[in-house]
Amino acid sequence: MAAIDEVSFAKSFLNLLDSKPVKLQSDHKADLRDLGPNQLGNAFPVLERKCKRNPEELSSATIVVRSLRPPVVNLTFTDLPLTTTIYTLRSKISEKSGLQNVKLLIKGKVLNDGKAVSDIVDDSRMATIHIMGMPNVKSEEMQVEECPFFTQLESFVTERLSEEKANKVLNAISTIQGIRKW
């Protein structure tokens, strides 16, 4: 019901506007010098500009890396270019600390790989990043044990059948089981 009331209000308002005479033509242009200061709006205060720094100072940053959980990691990267991505920084941290699956946190939020160092440093060109990661675990290669059943099966089949038939049987068994090629 509210939609009908709004529509009827809009129609009556437009009819009221149409009934009034037009005071200005459609191509009217007002001279802004004739308008007073209140009609132009309030001017914003002039912002203080920071002094310009040496471009060499602006091109690098210092990043301090600390771990939130054990193993304890304290790293400092000095003279790191501001264009360095978080992904590159993460790989450097992984190499130096020996951690895998490193998550970089700043103010409790995870940093995306696409961000640059310039996005996270403050005016003093420093930032402290906390990391969480798992220590590298050397994966031992699983040794496949030679099952005595299959060695006995291979010897039994080769003794009883000709070489050609034995290969066919052993290949059929290996494709079914997906265990080993003969």
C-alpha positions in Angstrom: 0.0 0.0 0.0 2.9 2.3 0.7 4.0 2.1 -3.0 0.6 3.4 -4.2 0.8 6.4 -1.8 4.3 7.2 -3.1 3.2 7.1 -6.7 0.2 9.3 -6.1 2.4 11.8 -4.2 4.9 11.9 -7.0 2.1 12.5 -9.6 0.6 15.3 -7.6 4.0 16.9 -7.0 4.8 16.8 -10.7 1.4 18.3 -11.5 2.1 21.1 -9.0 5.4 21.8 -10.6 3.9 21.9 -14.1 1.3 24.5 -13.1 3.9 27.0 -11.9 5.4 29.3 -14.6 9.0 28.9 -15.7 11.2 31.7 -14.4 14.5 30.8 -16.1 15.0 29.5 -19.6 16.6 26.1 -20.2 19.9 27.6 -21.5 20.3 30.1 -18.5 23.8 30.5 -17.2 24.5 32.4 -14.0 27.7 34.4 -13.4 29.5 32.9 -10.4 31.0 36.3 -9.4 27.5 37.6 -8.7 26.9 34.8 -6.2 27.8 35.4 -2.5 30.2 33.3 -0.5 27.4 31.4 1.2 25.9 30.2 -2.1 29.2 28.8 -3.3 29.6 26.6 -0.2 32.2 26.5 2.5 35.8 26.2 1.5 37.8 23.4 3.1 40.9 24.3 5.2 44.2 24.0 3.4 45.9 20.8 4.3 49.5 20.9 5.6 51.9 19.3 3.2 54.6 17.1 4.4 58.1 18.0 3.5 59.4 16.1 0.5 62.0 13.4 1.3 64.9 12.2 -0.6 63.8 9.7 -3.2 66.4 7.2 -2.0 64.8 7.2 1.4 61.4 6.5 -0.1 62.5 3.6 -2.2 63.3 1.2 0.7 61.7 0.0 3.9 62.6 -2.0 7.0 60.5 -5.0 7.9 60.7 -6.7 11.3 59.4 -10.3 11.4 58.4 -12.0 14.6 56.6 -15.3 15.2 53.5 -15.6 17.3 54.0 -19.3 18.1 57.0 -21.5 18.5 59.4 -22.0 16.8 60.7 -18.5 17.6 61.6 -16.4 14.6 63.0 -12.9 14.7 64.1 -11.6 11.3 64.8 -8.1 10.1 64.8 -7.1 6.4 66.5 -3.7 5.8 66.6 -1.8 2.6 63.7 -3.8 1.2 62.3 -2.2 -2.0 58.8 -0.8 -1.6 57.8 -2.6 -4.8 58.5 -6.0 -3.2 55.3 -8.1 -3.1 54.1 -10.0 0.0 54.6 -13.2 -1.9 58.3 -12.5 -2.4 58.7 -11.5 1.2 56.9 -14.7 2.3 59.3 -16.8 0.2 62.3 -15.0 1.7 61.0 -15.6 5.2 60.5 -19.3 4.4 64.1 -19.6 3.2 65.6 -17.9 6.2 63.4 -19.4 8.9 62.9 -22.9 7.6 59.2 -22.7 8.0 56.6 -23.9 5.6 53.0 -22.7 5.1 53.9 -19.3 6.4 51.0 -16.9 7.1 51.9 -13.2 7.4 49.8 -11.1 9.8 49.7 -7.4 10.4 47.4 -6.1 13.1 45.8 -9.5 13.3 44.8 -9.7 9.6 46.3 -12.0 7.0 48.3 -10.2 4.2 47.4 -11.1 0.6 50.2 -12.1 -1.7 49.3 -9.4 -4.2 50.0 -6.4 -1.9 53.2 -4.5 -2.0 55.4 -3.6 0.9 54.5 0.1 0.3 50.9 -0.8 1.3 51.9 -2.0 4.8 54.7 0.4 5.9 54.0 3.5 7.9 55.5 7.0 7.4 58.8 6.0 9.0 59.1 3.2 6.4 59.0 0.5 9.0 56.5 -2.4 9.7 56.3 -5.2 12.1 54.8 -8.4 10.7 53.9 -11.4 12.7 54.1 -14.9 11.2 52.6 -18.3 11.8 54.0 -21.3 10.2 54.8 -25.0 10.5 58.4 -26.2 10.7 59.6 -28.1 7.7 59.1 -31.8 8.2 61.4 -33.9 6.0 59.2 -36.4 4.3 60.7 -39.8 4.4 60.3 -41.8 1.2 58.0 -44.7 1.8 59.7 -47.9 0.9 57.6 -50.3 -0.9 58.0 -53.7 0.7 58.4 -56.5 -1.7 55.4 -58.8 -1.0 56.5 -62.4 -1.0 53.1 -63.4 -2.4 53.7 -61.7 -5.7 57.2 -62.9 -6.1 56.0 -66.5 -5.5 53.1 -65.9 -7.9 55.5 -64.6 -10.6 57.8 -67.6 -10.2 54.9 -70.0 -10.2 53.4 -68.6 -13.4 56.7 -68.5 -15.2 57.4 -72.1 -14.3 54.0 -73.5 -15.4 53.4 -71.4 -18.5 55.4 -70.4 -21.5 57.1 -67.0 -21.5 54.5 -65.3 -23.7 51.5 -66.6 -21.8 53.2 -65.9 -18.4 53.7 -62.2 -19.4 50.1 -61.9 -20.5 48.8 -63.3 -17.2 51.2 -61.2 -15.1 50.2 -58.0 -17.0 46.5 -58.8 -16.6 47.0 -59.3 -12.9 49.1 -56.1 -12.5 46.5 -54.0 -14.4 43.7 -55.4 -12.3 45.5 -54.9 -9.0 47.5 -51.8 -10.1 50.3 -53.0 -7.9 53.3 -53.7 -10.0 54.4 -54.1 -13.6 56.2 -57.4 -14.4 
